[in-house]
């Protein structure tokens, strides 16, 4: 896989690995971090999650109308 330059920070490397379903690589990156770095990264991820969902895990409504891209079976409606 041709990987973009995301490894300037351990955090972006770990996130990239997760996004590419490479949990072993993400685990390795996180384990190589110092405890205070892991705590800071966890806090950053918590802030990011708060931007995505409410405290119950429900999607936060956006200001504009939502566009439906999947049908009832999870297939893309159009490409």
N, C-alpha and C positions, 0 to 999 in steps of 0.2 A: 504494500500500500504506500502511495506517495503521501507522506505526512507533511502538512504545513508546519511552519516554525511556531509551534505552540509551547515549546518547552522552555521559554525564557523564564517562566515561573513554574514551580512545582505544581501549584494549584491548577493552572491551565492545562498542564500535562495530564494531571489526574482526571480533570473534567473531560478532556479529549478522549482519554482511554475509556472512560465510562460511556461517553457518547458513541464510541465504536465497539461497545460491548466487550472490552478487554479488561475484565475485572482484575485479572492477575497483575497486569501492568499498573492499574490504578492502585491496587493494594500495595504493590512494591513502592510506588511513589509516595504514598501516604505513610508507609512504615519508615521510609527514609527521612521523613520530616521530624523536626524536634517537637516535643509535646506542646510547647507554646505556639508553634506554627500550625499544628493540627487544630488546636483550640481556636485560633484566629480563622482558619479556613472553615471550620464548622460554623462559626458565627457568621461568616460571609455567606455560606450556603443557606443558613437560616434566614438571612435577610433576603436572599434571592427567592427562596420558597415563599416568603411572605408577600412578595410581589406577584406571585403566580396564583396562590390560593388563599382562602380565608383560614382561620384557625381550625376549621372542621374539614379542610381539604376540598372545599367547594371552589370551583373556578370563580375568579373575580370578574364580574361583568366589565366589559370594555365600554368606552364612551360611544363608539359607533356600532353599527349593526354587524353581527357575526356572519361570516360567510361559511356556508356548509360545504365541506369538501369531501365528506365520506357518506356513503349510503348506509342503510340500516345494517348491512353485513360488513361494514368497515372497508369497503372498496372505494377508491378515488372516483368521484363523479366525473371529472374531466382532468386532462393533463394540459 
